[in-house]
Amino acid sequence: MRDYRNLKVWEMAHATALDVYRLTQSFPTAERYGLVSQLRRSAISIVANIAEGCGRASQRDIARFIRIALGSSNELEAQLLISRDLGYVEKATHATTAANVRRVRQMLVKFEQSILR
């Protein structure tokens, strides 16, 4: 069992989730239960699955939750693209946030690889 709060990947995922929450505050009210909800859930899922995985005893279980977090990072990136294309997010803001999501994904892959060695 690991303390997830000491992991750089968790810190980056947590910061990205906070950014997503701030970013979605300005979305149209009509998107509250649509895109806003999906973006926030995807971002939180990454953070939560890292934490849950670190609470598991076996390396295999930890890796499984990291893979789930990877899937959520892909979802988040796709949802950010839709948000940009609909004009809800400025291109510069999208570029920064999407780059952070890609960085989290890279860190998750490396973390998973280190667990499975």
Stockholm file with secondary structure:
# STOCKHOLM 1.0

chainA/1-117         MRDYRNLKVWEMAHATALDVYRLTQSFPTAERYGLVSQLRRSAISIVANIAEGCGRASQRDIARFIRIALGSSNELEAQLLISRDLGYVEKATHATTAANVRRVRQMLVKFEQSILR
#=GR chainA/1-117 SS CCCGGGCHHHHHHHHHHHHHHHHHTTSCGGGTTTHHHHHHHHHHHHHHHHHHHHTSSSHHHHHHHHHHHHHHHHHHHHHHHHHHHTTSSCHHHHHHHHHHHHHHHHHHHHHHHHHHC
#=GC SS_cons         CCCGGGCHHHHHHHHHHHHHHHHHTTSCGGGTTTHHHHHHHHHHHHHHHHHHHHTSSSHHHHHHHHHHHHHHHHHHHHHHHHHHHTTSSCHHHHHHHHHHHHHHHHHHHHHHHHHHC
//
